[in-house]
Amino acid sequence: MSDSFDSLFQQLKTLLKPFENRLVINTDIEGRYHLDTAHIMKNKKPLFFGAVRIGKSYVSYHLMPVYITPDLLKNISPELKKRMQGKSCFNFKTADPVLFAELAELTAAGITSYSNAGYL
């Protein structure tokens, strides 16, 4: 794992950490950080909220609320949209404070969305 990816991982992790008190830490190890809700789904597993993971080519930021409530993505910038892979994953190779600030707002909106849906 490169130092730059480790630094990037730590920066992205700080976007999720403020919500630890409302979520359940599933994994918190080097290169992987994963938060679930306490809400148990029909498959008897907790509802996933978000995660940060170091991959081979980038650091991924996963945010499940944007998959469950796609309207959260209505107003995201084209620059952040370019970082999306799939329906709820954003990939980064370098730090981008502007996009990280936007992602922080999106994460907070995700918490609100989950709360309004009764998942928190």
VMD Tcl script that builds the backbone (N, CA, C; Angstrom):
set m [mol new atoms 360]
animate dup $m
set s [atomselect $m all]
$s set {name element resname resid chain x y z} {
  {N N MET 1 A 0.847 -1.184 0.000}
  {CA C MET 1 A 0.000 0.000 0.000}
  {C C MET 1 A 0.889 1.243 0.000}
  {N N SER 2 A 0.623 2.144 -0.910}
  {CA C SER 2 A 1.446 3.339 -1.014}
  {C C SER 2 A 1.070 4.340 0.077}
  {N N ASP 3 A 2.054 5.168 0.437}
  {CA C ASP 3 A 1.798 6.203 1.445}
  {C C ASP 3 A 0.722 7.180 0.974}
  {N N SER 4 A 0.720 7.477 -0.333}
  {CA C SER 4 A -0.276 8.429 -0.836}
  {C C SER 4 A -1.690 7.845 -0.717}
  {N N PHE 5 A -1.837 6.540 -0.983}
  {CA C PHE 5 A -3.153 5.920 -0.837}
  {C C PHE 5 A -3.549 5.833 0.632}
  {N N ASP 6 A -2.579 5.606 1.519}
  {CA C ASP 6 A -2.887 5.561 2.948}
  {C C ASP 6 A -3.375 6.930 3.416}
  {N N SER 7 A -2.717 7.988 2.968}
  {CA C SER 7 A -3.134 9.343 3.322}
  {C C SER 7 A -4.533 9.635 2.770}
  {N N LEU 8 A -4.763 9.234 1.541}
  {CA C LEU 8 A -6.070 9.419 0.906}
  {C C LEU 8 A -7.149 8.646 1.663}
  {N N PHE 9 A -6.840 7.420 2.041}
  {CA C PHE 9 A -7.755 6.597 2.835}
  {C C PHE 9 A -8.127 7.315 4.130}
  {N N GLN 10 A -7.124 7.842 4.834}
  {CA C GLN 10 A -7.372 8.528 6.112}
  {C C GLN 10 A -8.253 9.764 5.908}
  {N N GLN 11 A -8.012 10.504 4.833}
  {CA C GLN 11 A -8.818 11.698 4.557}
  {C C GLN 11 A -10.278 11.323 4.290}
  {N N LEU 12 A -10.485 10.281 3.498}
  {CA C LEU 12 A -11.856 9.857 3.195}
  {C C LEU 12 A -12.536 9.258 4.422}
  {N N LYS 13 A -11.774 8.575 5.243}
  {CA C LYS 13 A -12.323 7.980 6.468}
  {C C LYS 13 A -12.882 9.060 7.388}
  {N N THR 14 A -12.227 10.226 7.406}
  {CA C THR 14 A -12.702 11.314 8.275}
  {C C THR 14 A -14.086 11.811 7.873}
  {N N LEU 15 A -14.516 11.522 6.635}
  {CA C LEU 15 A -15.858 11.932 6.206}
  {C C LEU 15 A -16.939 11.063 6.847}
  {N N LEU 16 A -16.581 9.826 7.191}
  {CA C LEU 16 A -17.538 8.907 7.815}
  {C C LEU 16 A -17.479 8.925 9.344}
  {N N LYS 17 A -16.307 9.208 9.897}
  {CA C LYS 17 A -16.108 9.111 11.347}
  {C C LYS 17 A -17.102 9.900 12.189}
  {N N PRO 18 A -17.542 11.094 11.766}
  {CA C PRO 18 A -18.491 11.837 12.607}
  {C C PRO 18 A -19.810 11.096 12.858}
  {N N PHE 19 A -20.083 10.076 12.060}
  {CA C PHE 19 A -21.353 9.372 12.163}
  {C C PHE 19 A -21.235 8.029 12.875}
  {N N GLU 20 A -20.058 7.733 13.398}
  {CA C GLU 20 A -19.852 6.465 14.112}
  {C C GLU 20 A -20.835 6.286 15.265}
  {N N ASN 21 A -21.190 7.389 15.921}
  {CA C ASN 21 A -22.084 7.291 17.077}
  {C C ASN 21 A -23.513 6.896 16.676}
  {N N ARG 22 A -23.853 7.027 15.397}
  {CA C ARG 22 A -25.196 6.660 14.921}
  {C C ARG 22 A -25.187 5.363 14.124}
  {N N LEU 23 A -23.988 4.840 13.876}
  {CA C LEU 23 A -23.828 3.642 13.058}
  {C C LEU 23 A -23.051 2.580 13.826}
  {N N VAL 24 A -22.804 1.446 13.187}
  {CA C VAL 24 A -22.072 0.340 13.799}
  {C C VAL 24 A -20.795 0.119 12.993}
  {N N ILE 25 A -19.658 0.131 13.665}
  {CA C ILE 25 A -18.394 -0.129 12.976}
  {C C ILE 25 A -18.313 -1.626 12.688}
  {N N ASN 26 A -18.308 -1.974 11.430}
  {CA C ASN 26 A -18.199 -3.365 11.005}
  {C C ASN 26 A -16.725 -3.750 10.889}
  {N N THR 27 A -15.932 -2.885 10.254}
  {CA C THR 27 A -14.508 -3.141 10.036}
  {C C THR 27 A -13.736 -1.844 10.195}
  {N N ASP 28 A -12.632 -1.910 10.912}
  {CA C ASP 28 A -11.733 -0.765 11.036}
  {C C ASP 28 A -10.312 -1.307 11.131}
  {N N ILE 29 A -9.755 -1.649 9.974}
  {CA C ILE 29 A -8.400 -2.183 9.900}
  {C C ILE 29 A -7.628 -1.375 8.849}
  {N N GLU 30 A -6.362 -1.625 8.736}
  {CA C GLU 30 A -5.549 -0.914 7.761}
  {C C GLU 30 A -6.111 -1.128 6.351}
  {N N GLY 31 A -6.484 -0.034 5.706}
  {CA C GLY 31 A -6.965 -0.100 4.335}
  {C C GLY 31 A -8.444 -0.412 4.164}
  {N N ARG 32 A -9.161 -0.668 5.264}
  {CA C ARG 32 A -10.599 -0.968 5.170}
  {C C ARG 32 A -11.332 -0.390 6.373}
  {N N TYR 33 A -12.385 0.334 6.092}
  {CA C TYR 33 A -13.232 0.925 7.126}
  {C C TYR 33 A -14.661 0.808 6.626}
  {N N HIS 34 A -15.542 0.188 7.428}
  {CA C HIS 34 A -16.878 -0.173 6.959}
  {C C HIS 34 A -17.883 0.095 8.080}
  {N N LEU 35 A -18.931 0.855 7.765}
  {CA C LEU 35 A -19.987 1.171 8.727}
  {C C LEU 35 A -21.332 0.627 8.262}
  {N N ASP 36 A -22.045 0.008 9.186}
  {CA C ASP 36 A -23.400 -0.488 8.942}
  {C C ASP 36 A -24.364 0.276 9.846}
  {N N THR 37 A -25.649 0.047 9.623}
  {CA C THR 37 A -26.660 0.534 10.554}
  {C C THR 37 A -27.002 -0.615 11.506}
  {N N ALA 38 A -27.773 -0.336 12.530}
  {CA C ALA 38 A -28.258 -1.387 13.428}
  {C C ALA 38 A -29.521 -2.028 12.845}
  {N N HIS 39 A -30.031 -1.464 11.752}
  {CA C HIS 39 A -31.234 -1.984 11.095}
  {C C HIS 39 A -30.925 -3.329 10.433}
  {N N ILE 40 A -31.654 -4.355 10.805}
  {CA C ILE 40 A -31.457 -5.684 10.228}
  {C C ILE 40 A -32.458 -5.878 9.085}
  {N N MET 41 A -31.936 -6.265 7.929}
  {CA C MET 41 A -32.770 -6.438 6.745}
  {C C MET 41 A -33.376 -7.841 6.710}
  {N N LYS 42 A -34.185 -8.092 5.691}
  {CA C LYS 42 A -34.839 -9.397 5.553}
  {C C LYS 42 A -33.848 -10.543 5.461}
  {N N ASN 43 A -32.659 -10.287 4.912}
  {CA C ASN 43 A -31.645 -11.335 4.800}
  {C C ASN 43 A -30.874 -11.544 6.111}
  {N N LYS 44 A -31.359 -10.899 7.173}
  {CA C LYS 44 A -30.803 -11.008 8.520}
  {C C LYS 44 A -29.405 -10.380 8.666}
  {N N LYS 45 A -29.061 -9.496 7.734}
  {CA C LYS 45 A -27.786 -8.778 7.798}
  {C C LYS 45 A -28.079 -7.302 8.022}
  {N N PRO 46 A -27.138 -6.604 8.663}
  {CA C PRO 46 A -27.349 -5.171 8.877}
  {C C PRO 46 A -27.292 -4.395 7.556}
  {N N LEU 47 A -28.028 -3.296 7.515}
  {CA C LEU 47 A -28.039 -2.427 6.347}
  {C C LEU 47 A -26.711 -1.677 6.272}
  {N N PHE 48 A -26.033 -1.800 5.157}
  {CA C PHE 48 A -24.754 -1.135 4.902}
  {C C PHE 48 A -24.967 0.367 4.775}
  {N N PHE 49 A -24.048 1.146 5.345}
  {CA C PHE 49 A -24.108 2.595 5.161}
  {C C PHE 49 A -22.982 3.080 4.252}
  {N N GLY 50 A -21.749 2.846 4.663}
  {CA C GLY 50 A -20.634 3.370 3.883}
  {C C GLY 50 A -19.319 2.707 4.241}
  {N N ALA 51 A -18.331 2.926 3.382}
  {CA C ALA 51 A -17.018 2.315 3.599}
  {C C ALA 51 A -15.960 3.062 2.806}
  {N N VAL 52 A -14.718 2.873 3.239}
  {CA C VAL 52 A -13.554 3.340 2.495}
  {C C VAL 52 A -12.631 2.138 2.376}
  {N N ARG 53 A -12.084 1.936 1.162}
  {CA C ARG 53 A -11.238 0.771 0.939}
  {C C ARG 53 A -10.114 1.136 -0.017}
  {N N ILE 54 A -8.920 0.697 0.329}
  {CA C ILE 54 A -7.788 0.892 -0.569}
  {C C ILE 54 A -7.759 -0.273 -1.555}
  {N N GLY 55 A -7.766 0.048 -2.832}
  {CA C GLY 55 A -7.652 -0.951 -3.890}
  {C C GLY 55 A -6.291 -0.853 -4.553}
  {N N LYS 56 A -6.114 -1.580 -5.627}
  {CA C LYS 56 A -4.828 -1.573 -6.340}
  {C C LYS 56 A -4.561 -0.251 -7.050}
  {N N SER 57 A -5.611 0.329 -7.631}
  {CA C SER 57 A -5.430 1.512 -8.471}
  {C C SER 57 A -6.035 2.791 -7.914}
  {N N TYR 58 A -6.797 2.680 -6.828}
  {CA C TYR 58 A -7.470 3.855 -6.272}
  {C C TYR 58 A -7.992 3.535 -4.885}
  {N N VAL 59 A -8.500 4.573 -4.225}
  {CA C VAL 59 A -9.170 4.421 -2.937}
  {C C VAL 59 A -10.652 4.643 -3.204}
  {N N SER 60 A -11.467 3.707 -2.752}
  {CA C SER 60 A -12.916 3.752 -3.001}
  {C C SER 60 A -13.673 4.255 -1.783}
  {N N TYR 61 A -14.656 5.100 -2.039}
  {CA C TYR 61 A -15.566 5.595 -1.012}
  {C C TYR 61 A -16.961 5.109 -1.398}
  {N N HIS 62 A -17.505 4.219 -0.594}
  {CA C HIS 62 A -18.825 3.645 -0.860}
  {C C HIS 62 A -19.861 4.337 0.013}
  {N N LEU 63 A -20.997 4.687 -0.577}
  {CA C LEU 63 A -22.059 5.386 0.149}
  {C C LEU 63 A -23.415 4.834 -0.290}
  {N N MET 64 A -23.911 3.840 0.442}
  {CA C MET 64 A -25.133 3.136 0.074}
  {C C MET 64 A -26.387 4.021 0.011}
  {N N PRO 65 A -26.523 5.066 0.817}
  {CA C PRO 65 A -27.741 5.875 0.715}
  {C C PRO 65 A -28.003 6.416 -0.690}
  {N N VAL 66 A -26.951 6.660 -1.484}
  {CA C VAL 66 A -27.188 7.183 -2.834}
  {C C VAL 66 A -27.742 6.103 -3.755}
  {N N TYR 67 A -27.567 4.840 -3.404}
  {CA C TYR 67 A -28.153 3.737 -4.158}
  {C C TYR 67 A -29.623 3.571 -3.778}
  {N N ILE 68 A -29.886 3.665 -2.475}
  {CA C ILE 68 A -31.257 3.494 -1.979}
  {C C ILE 68 A -32.124 4.701 -2.314}
  {N N THR 69 A -31.526 5.885 -2.269}
  {CA C THR 69 A -32.243 7.131 -2.564}
  {C C THR 69 A -31.485 7.888 -3.655}
  {N N PRO 70 A -31.671 7.510 -4.920}
  {CA C PRO 70 A -30.916 8.131 -6.010}
  {C C PRO 70 A -31.101 9.644 -6.131}
  {N N ASP 71 A -32.192 10.165 -5.585}
  {CA C ASP 71 A -32.403 11.619 -5.626}
  {C C ASP 71 A -31.283 12.384 -4.934}
  {N N LEU 72 A -30.554 11.734 -4.040}
  {CA C LEU 72 A -29.430 12.393 -3.374}
  {C C LEU 72 A -28.367 12.829 -4.383}
  {N N LEU 73 A -28.338 12.183 -5.537}
  {CA C LEU 73 A -27.325 12.483 -6.558}
  {C C LEU 73 A -27.762 13.568 -7.541}
  {N N LYS 74 A -28.986 14.062 -7.414}
  {CA C LYS 74 A -29.519 15.037 -8.377}
  {C C LYS 74 A -28.613 16.244 -8.584}
  {N N ASN 75 A -28.055 16.749 -7.489}
  {CA C ASN 75 A -27.320 18.013 -7.579}
  {C C ASN 75 A -25.810 17.859 -7.426}
  {N N ILE 76 A -25.278 16.654 -7.624}
  {CA C ILE 76 A -23.824 16.537 -7.472}
  {C C ILE 76 A -23.131 17.148 -8.686}
  {N N SER 77 A -21.927 17.579 -8.470}
  {CA C SER 77 A -21.165 18.226 -9.535}
  {C C SER 77 A -20.752 17.204 -10.598}
  {N N PRO 78 A -20.544 17.677 -11.817}
  {CA C PRO 78 A -20.056 16.775 -12.871}
  {C C PRO 78 A -18.704 16.145 -12.492}
  {N N GLU 79 A -17.888 16.897 -11.751}
  {CA C GLU 79 A -16.576 16.384 -11.341}
  {C C GLU 79 A -16.719 15.192 -10.397}
  {N N LEU 80 A -17.654 15.276 -9.449}
  {CA C LEU 80 A -17.870 14.152 -8.538}
  {C C LEU 80 A -18.531 12.996 -9.291}
  {N N LYS 81 A -19.433 13.306 -10.182}
  {CA C LYS 81 A -20.107 12.280 -10.980}
  {C C LYS 81 A -19.071 11.461 -11.771}
  {N N LYS 82 A -18.020 12.121 -12.255}
  {CA C LYS 82 A -16.963 11.425 -13.001}
  {C C LYS 82 A -16.238 10.404 -12.145}
  {N N ARG 83 A -16.231 10.607 -10.835}
  {CA C ARG 83 A -15.541 9.695 -9.912}
  {C C ARG 83 A -16.384 8.467 -9.573}
  {N N MET 84 A -17.634 8.463 -10.018}
  {CA C MET 84 A -18.527 7.349 -9.681}
  {C C MET 84 A -18.238 6.118 -10.516}
  {N N GLN 85 A -18.281 4.985 -9.828}
  {CA C GLN 85 A -18.238 3.689 -10.495}
  {C C GLN 85 A -19.400 2.905 -9.912}
  {N N GLY 86 A -20.275 2.417 -10.756}
  {CA C GLY 86 A -21.469 1.765 -10.243}
  {C C GLY 86 A -22.435 2.804 -9.717}
  {N N LYS 87 A -23.280 2.390 -8.784}
  {CA C LYS 87 A -24.334 3.283 -8.305}
  {C C LYS 87 A -24.048 3.933 -6.964}
  {N N SER 88 A -22.996 3.469 -6.264}
  {CA C SER 88 A -22.758 4.047 -4.933}
  {C C SER 88 A -21.280 4.115 -4.559}
  {N N CYS 89 A -20.396 4.094 -5.529}
  {CA C CYS 89 A -18.958 4.074 -5.257}
  {C C CYS 89 A -18.276 5.239 -5.966}
  {N N PHE 90 A -17.372 5.886 -5.246}
  {CA C PHE 90 A -16.585 6.990 -5.794}
  {C C PHE 90 A -15.109 6.616 -5.658}
  {N N ASN 91 A -14.345 6.703 -6.741}
  {CA C ASN 91 A -12.934 6.315 -6.725}
  {C C ASN 91 A -12.025 7.530 -6.832}
  {N N PHE 92 A -10.943 7.494 -6.048}
  {CA C PHE 92 A -9.978 8.593 -6.043}
  {C C PHE 92 A -8.557 8.055 -6.108}
  {N N LYS 93 A -7.722 8.724 -6.906}
  {CA C LYS 93 A -6.293 8.403 -6.959}
  {C C LYS 93 A -5.481 9.467 -6.231}
  {N N THR 94 A -6.075 10.658 -6.122}
  {CA C THR 94 A -5.427 11.760 -5.424}
  {C C THR 94 A -6.469 12.497 -4.590}
  {N N ALA 95 A -5.992 13.234 -3.605}
  {CA C ALA 95 A -6.889 14.009 -2.753}
  {C C ALA 95 A -7.468 15.184 -3.542}
  {N N ASP 96 A -8.705 15.500 -3.265}
  {CA C ASP 96 A -9.371 16.633 -3.895}
  {C C ASP 96 A -10.268 17.287 -2.843}
  {N N PRO 97 A -9.746 18.298 -2.140}
  {CA C PRO 97 A -10.505 18.914 -1.042}
  {C C PRO 97 A -11.897 19.406 -1.436}
  {N N VAL 98 A -12.059 19.914 -2.641}
  {CA C VAL 98 A -13.365 20.408 -3.078}
  {C C VAL 98 A -14.343 19.243 -3.209}
  {N N LEU 99 A -13.906 18.170 -3.849}
  {CA C LEU 99 A -14.785 17.005 -4.006}
  {C C LEU 99 A -15.018 16.310 -2.667}
  {N N PHE 100 A -14.014 16.319 -1.786}
  {CA C PHE 100 A -14.190 15.712 -0.466}
  {C C PHE 100 A -15.213 16.495 0.346}
  {N N ALA 101 A -15.227 17.817 0.204}
  {CA C ALA 101 A -16.228 18.642 0.901}
  {C C ALA 101 A -17.618 18.314 0.364}
  {N N GLU 102 A -17.726 18.144 -0.933}
  {CA C GLU 102 A -19.012 17.782 -1.535}
  {C C GLU 102 A -19.445 16.389 -1.073}
  {N N LEU 103 A -18.494 15.477 -0.990}
  {CA C LEU 103 A -18.785 14.121 -0.527}
  {C C LEU 103 A -19.199 14.122 0.946}
  {N N ALA 104 A -18.614 15.013 1.739}
  {CA C ALA 104 A -19.014 15.139 3.146}
  {C C ALA 104 A -20.474 15.580 3.251}
  {N N GLU 105 A -20.878 16.535 2.402}
  {CA C GLU 105 A -22.272 16.989 2.392}
  {C C GLU 105 A -23.201 15.864 1.944}
  {N N LEU 106 A -22.779 15.102 0.952}
  {CA C LEU 106 A -23.563 13.979 0.451}
  {C C LEU 106 A -23.707 12.900 1.525}
  {N N THR 107 A -22.648 12.683 2.291}
  {CA C THR 107 A -22.683 11.700 3.378}
  {C C THR 107 A -23.652 12.147 4.467}
  {N N ALA 108 A -23.619 13.421 4.828}
  {CA C ALA 108 A -24.558 13.948 5.818}
  {C C ALA 108 A -25.999 13.834 5.316}
  {N N ALA 109 A -26.204 14.088 4.022}
  {CA C ALA 109 A -27.546 13.936 3.440}
  {C C ALA 109 A -27.972 12.468 3.485}
  {N N GLY 110 A -27.003 11.571 3.333}
  {CA C GLY 110 A -27.287 10.138 3.429}
  {C C GLY 110 A -27.735 9.738 4.819}
  {N N ILE 111 A -27.105 10.315 5.834}
  {CA C ILE 111 A -27.510 10.052 7.223}
  {C C ILE 111 A -28.946 10.521 7.430}
  {N N THR 112 A -29.248 11.711 6.940}
  {CA C THR 112 A -30.605 12.247 7.062}
  {C C THR 112 A -31.606 11.351 6.340}
  {N N SER 113 A -31.230 10.910 5.150}
  {CA C SER 113 A -32.105 10.032 4.361}
  {C C SER 113 A -32.384 8.725 5.104}
  {N N TYR 114 A -31.336 8.103 5.645}
  {CA C TYR 114 A -31.506 6.853 6.411}
  {C C TYR 114 A -32.341 7.083 7.659}
  {N N SER 115 A -32.114 8.216 8.318}
  {CA C SER 115 A -32.864 8.541 9.526}
  {C C SER 115 A -34.356 8.715 9.200}
  {N N ASN 116 A -34.634 9.461 8.130}
  {CA C ASN 116 A -36.030 9.680 7.712}
  {C C ASN 116 A -36.733 8.398 7.318}
  {N N ALA 117 A -35.953 7.430 6.798}
  {CA C ALA 117 A -36.528 6.139 6.394}
  {C C ALA 117 A -36.668 5.164 7.567}
  {N N GLY 118 A -36.180 5.588 8.747}
  {CA C GLY 118 A -36.298 4.742 9.929}
  {C C GLY 118 A -35.204 3.705 10.091}
  {N N TYR 119 A -34.090 3.882 9.366}
  {CA C TYR 119 A -32.981 2.919 9.446}
  {C C TYR 119 A -32.024 3.213 10.595}
  {N N LEU 120 A -32.114 4.411 11.175}
  {CA C LEU 120 A -31.202 4.769 12.275}
  {C C LEU 120 A -31.985 4.912 13.569}
}
mol reanalyze $m
mol bondsrecalc $m
mol representation Tube
mol addrep $m
